[in-house]
Amino acid sequence: MEDALQQEWKFKINPWITMIPVMLSIFMFALDETISNVALPYMAGSFSISHNESTWIITSYLVASGVVIPTVDFFSRLIGRKQYYILSIIIFTIASIFCGLANSMAMMLIARIVQGIGGGGIMPIAQAIIFEIFPKEKLPQAMAVFGLGVIMAPILGPSLGGWITENWSWPFIYFINIPFGILCLYLTQKYVEEPPYSKKQQNVRMDFSGFFCLAVWLLTLQIVLDKGNDADWFGAPWICKLFAVSTLSFLAFVYIQKKKAKTGDGLINLSILKNKNFLIGTGGQIVLMAVLMSSAAILPSMLQRLLGYTSFLSGLSMLPRGLGCFIASILSGVLVVRLGIKPTAFIGLVVLAIGGLLFGQINTNIALADIALPNFVFGAGMVLSMVPLSNISCATLSNEEQTNASGVQNLFKNVGAAIGTSIATTMISRFSQAHQMMMTKSLTDTNPVFTERIQAISSAFMTQVDPATAMHMAQAQVYRLLNQQAALWGYVETFRYYAVAVVLILPFIYFLNDTSRKKSEE
């Protein structure tokens, strides 16, 4: 009787109206993943902490949201999905106020953790709602809008954060969530419907052992990823021990979830990974999320470190990527209808790989306008690949499976983003060291080019200082150029490896079942 009621029940409100509060909440959550990036130096000064310590402002948010994401299905069954969605928005908005009011690092960390707890419930539920409210034939266009919000928000984060920080002050990067949070609450209450299968259920029990293992796994993993490069990774005993704890916690979490899947008492149901489309689509999105989040972090860092850009200008450099995302979101819906999901995803991955190769051609003589084209191509490729993969990964699942599937998918995408950012940071460091060693071999007195350059620079300095000091200053200037070029090569090679990572996904597209083509052929 209950199954028949669920099949007969239809959404009454226009799905595009329901999309307004859903996309607003998604944009707020995704924006706060990166909006703090360029403001970290200012916050470090306010709290009298080092730059490395200030990165915990970002990490604490990601870890907290990562822990909550797999619990979304449980809390949705416990109190009802719409009620939990509203509660998440309330927690996120209130925590944003305390983030802006924070006057110490401890207060900021607590506020960011609470903000992550609220935000962790937003993305999975929003994604599940979109898959439910739209008919299959309109889902490609809806997912294009969804992908635009998910991808563009982290891209706009640095530029918006830089502008707010320089023109007002860093607390306002959190205060801007307040009016949007209130508006989102009102619209959610009015326009988001709750189907029968997402309402509060009886006899729902909390998986405390699974939750504990999940929290330990993600917390220890994030510490390893954040501090591993500084500690020389597995060359440090404490990193090895922490990684062992993280691995054992992960294995225990998987074991507990598989064991409790039979009774339905687990946090997540991993059997969803048996669905071929979901497994391949989620795997592809993990790689793409790693590329998206790590590139959003290292590009502004490169411009500030090598070219002396301000936080606002380095953030502004990401706007062409946002334009590429916007145009590609329009093209995505058209291409999926005309070509199908698989060809569109293939085209998007090729475009994204080209964007990585274009970034691999930059040098220190570039202006802000010179990275506009690579950024535009990169953004377009990201949407053209991510949106079809998101669509096809859940296309063969039932509405009842969407909330759990979204939780599983977003958990692994979160982990992929953290791992990708850490790998990119390590690659930049290691590649820079390798190129520095190679270039140092050429800086000898037996190299006529080096000696001529030193003499030319020292001659220019001799008008102001004595010859010995001039020679020392010339050598120091050449050494600074050496470090700059070595660092540039570190970034360049990392961008090229983005292209390699994306190309590795391409063969798996063949194994996806393109339901959109089957429908059009019928």
N, C-alpha and C positions, 0 to 999 in steps of 0.2 A: 504493500500500500504506500509506504514511504517512498520507495523507488519510483513508483508511478507518479507520485506527486512531484518529485524532483524533475522527471522528464517533461511533465506538463507545464511546469512553472517557467514563465518567460519574463525577461527584464522589460519593465514598462517604460523606463526613462530612456530618452535618446542617448545612445552610448557616447556620442561626441560631447554631450553635456557632462556626463559622468567623467569623461577624460580630463576635464578642467581641474577639479581638485586632486585627481590622481596624479597628473603630471606636475602640478604645483608641489605636491609632497615629494615626488621623486626628485625634482630639481633642487629642492632645499637640501635633501639628504646627500645627493651626489655633489652639490656645490661645496658642502662643508668638508668633503674629503680633501680638497686642494686649496680652498680659499685661505687657509692659514699658512701655506707654504712660504710665500714671499714676506709674510709678516713676522716670521720667527725671529729675525734679528731684533726687531722692535720689542717683541714680548720677552726675549732673553734679557734685554736691557732693563725692562720694567721689573722683572723678577730677580735680577742679579744672578743669572745662571749662564752657563756656557751654551754655545750653539748646539753641541751634541745633546745636552740635557733638554734643550727646547724641542728636539724632535719627538720627545715623548708626548707632546701636545697633539701631534698627528697620530702617533702610534696608539695611544690610549683610546682614541676614537675608533680606530680601525679594529682593535682587539675587542672592544666592548660590543660593537655592532656585529663582528664576526661570531661572537659567542651567542648572541641573541638570534641571529638569522635562522639557525636550525630549529629553534624552539618555537618558531612562528606557528607551525601547524598545531603544536600542543596547546599553546595559549589561545589559538583560534577556537579549538574545540572546548577549551575550559570556560571561556567567557563569551564566546561568539566572535566571529572574525571582524565584523564591523566595529564592535565595541573595542576590540584589541587595536584595531587600526586607529581609531579615534584616540585611545589612550596613548599610543605611540607618538602621535602628533603632539599631544599635550605635553608629554614628558620631554620631547625634543625641543619644543618651544620654550618651556620653563627653564630647561638646562641651558639654552642659548642665552637667556638673561643672565644667569649666574656666570657663564663664560665671560661675558662682557664686563661683569662686575668684579671678576677675580682680581685680587691684589697680592696673591702669592702663588707659587708654583703648585703647592698642595691643593689649593682651592681650584685652580685651573684644571688640574688632573681629575679631580673628583667631578667637576662640572662636565668635562669632556667625556668621561666614562658614562655618566648619566645620559648625556646627549647621544652617545653611541648606542646605549641601551634603547633609547626611544627610536633612534633612526634605524636600528637593525630590523624593526618590525615593519618599516614602511615599504622598502623595495620589494620583498617577496610578495606581500599582499597586493601591492599595486600591480605587479606583473600578473598575478593570478586573476585579478579583477579584469584586466584588459583582455586576457584570453577568454574569459567567460562572456563578457557583454557584447562582443562583436561576433557576427556570423563569420564563418570561415572565408567567404569571398571578400570580406572587408578587412580581414585581419592583417594582410600585408601593409595596407595604408596605416592602420592603427599602430602596428609594430614599428613602422618608420618614424612615427611621431614619438613613440616610446624610446626608440634608439636615439633619436635626436636629443631628448632630455638627458638620458643616461650618459651619453658621450659628450655632449656639448657642455654640460654643467661643470665637470672636472676641468674642461679646457678653459672655460671662462673664469674659473675660480682664481687662478693667479693674477689675471689682469684686473678683475674686479677687486680682489683683495689688495693689490698694489695701489690701485686708485683710491680706495677708501682709506688705506693706511696713510698715504701721503697727504691726502686732502683733509681728512678728519683725524682719526686715530684708530689703532687696531681694535679696540672694543666694538666698534661699529660693524666689523665684519660678522659679528655674532648678533648684534642688535637688529640687523636687517631681517633676521628670521622672524621677529616678533609680529609685525603686521601681516606677513605672508602666512605665518602659522595660524593666526586668528582667522584670516580669510579662508584658509584651507579647512579649518575645523567647521566653519559655518557651511561651506559648500559640501563637505563630506556628509555632514548630518542631513543635508537636504537632498543631495543628488546621488549618493551612493546607496544602492539597494543591497539587501542581504538575502541571498537565496536560501532555501531550506537546508541544504547540505552544509552550509557554513555557519549555522546557528549553534548556540551553546548546546553541548552534549552532556549526558549524565555519566557518572562513574569514570571520569577522566583522571588518570593518575600521573603524577610527575615522575619522570625518569631521573632521579637524583644522581645515580651512579653515572649515567651517560652524560648528564650535564657537567658533573665534576671532571670527568675525563676530557670532555670537550674544552672546558675552560683552561685546564692545565695544558692541554695540547696547544691551543692557540696562543696562550700567554708565553709559554716557553719558546715556541717557534718564533714568535715576533721578537723576543729578546735576542735569540740566536741570529735572526736576519738583520736586526738593527745594529748589533754590536760585533757581529762576526768578522766583518772586514777590518775593523779597528783592532781586533784581538788576534788577527792572523788566522781566523777560522779554526780549523781543527788542530792547529799548532798550539792552541790554548786548551789546557785540560778542562777548565770550567765550561768551555764551549762544548767539548765532547760530552761531558756529563749532562749538560742541559739538553743537548740534542738527543741523547739517549732517553732522557725523561720524556721529551716531546714525542719521540717515535713510539715508545711504549704506551703513552697516553692515547695516541692516535689509534694504535692497534687495539687497545682495550675499548676505545669508543666504538670502533667498527664491530668488534665482537659483540658488545652489548646491544648495539642497534640491530644486528642480524638475529640475535637471540630473542629480542623483544618484538621483532617484526611480526612474529606469529600471533602474539596477543594484542598487537596494536598499541602497546604502551611505550614504545620508543619515542625519542625526540623526532627522528626522521626515519623514513622507510627507504633504505638503500636499494631495495629490490627494483626501484624505479630505474636504476642504472642498467637493468637488463634490456630496456628499450633501446634499440640500436640508434635511432635518431637522437634520443636524449643523450646517450653516452657520447656519440661523436660530436653533436652540437655543443654540449657542455665542455668537452675537451678543447674544441676550437675556441670557444669563448674564454676559457682560462688563459690560453696563449695570447689572445687579442687583448684581454684585460691587463695582462702583464705588460704588453707593449704600450697600451694606452696610458696607464698610470705611471710607468717608469719614464716614458718619454715626456709626459707632462711635468715630471719632477726634474729631469736632467737638463731640458732645454733652457728654461729660465736660469738654472744654476750655471750653465755654460756661458750664457750671455753676461751674467753678472761677474763671473770669475775671470773670463778671458777678455771681455770687451768693456767692462766697467759700466754696464747698464744699471740704471736704478731699478728698484723693485717694480715700479709702475711700467717702465719701458720693457723690462723682461717679460712681464705679464702680458703687455700689449702685443708682444710677438706671437701670442697664441691665437689672436683674433682671426687671422686668415684660416686657421684650422677650423674655427667655429663656422666660418663662411662655407668652407668645404663640406662640413657636416650638414649644414642647412640645405645646400643645393643637392647633396647626395640623398638626403632624406626624401626629397621630392622625387628624384630619379628612382630611388629604391622601389617605391610603390608601383611606378610605371613599369620598371624592368621585371619585377616579380610577376606582374600580370601578363606581360608579353613573352617573356623568356622562361619564367619559372624561377623557383628559389635557388636551385643548384647552380645554374649559369650565372645568376646575379651574385651569389656568394663567391663564385670562382673569379668573376670580373673584379669584385671588391678586393679580394686577396691579392690579385695581380697589381691593382692600383696602389694598394697599401705597401706592397713590396717595392714598387717604383718610388714611392715617397721615401722609404728608408734609404734607398740607393741615392736619391737626390740629396738627402741630408748627409750622406757619406762623401759628398763633393765640396762641402763648405770649407772656408778658411778664415783666418783672422782679419782679412781685409773686407769682409762682408759688411753691408749696412743692414739696417732693420728690414728694408724692403727686399733684400736678397734672399731672406728665408721665408718670404711670403709664399712663393710657389711650392717649395717642399712642404710647408705646413698645410697649404690648401689641398695638395694631393694626398697628404697623409690623412687629413680629416675626412676627405671624401671616401678614401679607401676604407677607413675604419667603419663608417656608417654602412657602406655598401656590402661589407662583409659581416659585421656584427648583427645587423638587423635581420638579414635572411637566416643566419644561424640561430638567432633567438627564436625566430618564427618556426623554423622547421624542427627544432629540438623538442618543442612541446606540442606540435601539431597533431601527433597521433595519441595524445593523452586525453583522458576524460576530464570533465570539469572537476570532479571530485579529487582527482590526482594533482590538480594544478598548484594548490597551495603547498603541498609537500614537495613537489618537483621544483617549484620556485625557490623554496628554502634550501634544498640540496644544491641547486645550481648556483645560487648567490653565495652560499658558503664557500664553494670551491673557487668561484670567481674572486672572492675576497682574498683567499689564500694565494691565488695566482697573482693578484696585484701586489701583494706583499713580497712574494718570492721574486717576481719580476723586477721590482724596484731595487731589491737587495742585490740581485745578480747584475743589474745594470751598473750600480754603484761600484761593485767589485770589479767588473770588467773595465770601467773607466780608470780605476786605480791601477790595476795590473797592466793594462795596455799602455798607460802613461809611463809607468816605470820601465816597461820593456823598450819603448821608443826612446826614452831618455838615455838608457844604457847604450842603445845603438847609435844615437847621435853623438854621445859623449866621445865615442871612439874617433870621431872626425875632428874633435877639438884638441888638436895637438900641434906642436910647433913645426912638425914635418908637413903639415897641410898648408899650402901657400894661400888658399882662400881664407882660412882662419887667421893666419898671421896678418894678411893684408887688412882684413876687417878690424882686427884688434888695433893695428897701427892707425887706421883711419879714425876710429872712434877716440883713441887716446890723444891723437893730434888735436881733435876738436876740443877735448877737455883741457889741454895744456894751456889754453888761453886764460884759464881760470885757476888752475892748481899746478903743483909741481909735477914733473914727469912720472915719479913713482906712484903718486896718488892717481894721476890720470890713467896709468896702465891698470891699476886696481879697479878704477871705476869702469873702464872699458870691459874688463873681464867680467865684472858683475853684471853689466848690461847684457852681454852676450849670454851669460848664464840665465838671466831672466827670460830672454828670448827662447832659450833652449827649453826651459820649463813650460813656457807658454805653448810652444809647438808640440811638445810631448803631451801636454794636457789636451790640446786640440785633437791629436791623433787618437787619444783615448776615447774622446766623444765620437769621432768620426767612425772608428771601427765598431763601436757599440751600436751606432745607427745602422751600420751595414749588417750587423748580426740580427737586427730587427727584421730586415728583409729575408734573411735566411730562415728565421723562426716562422715567418708567415708562409714562406714557400713550402715548408715542411707540412703545413696543414692541407695544402692543395690536393694531394692524392686521396685524402679521406673524404673529400666532397663526393667522390664517385659512389661511395657506399651508402649515401643518404637516400631515403625514399622521398622523392619529390611529390608530395600529395597535391600541390597546386597544379602540376602538369596533368596528373590523372584526372582531376576535376574538369580541366579545360578540354581534355580529349573526349571526356564523356559528353 
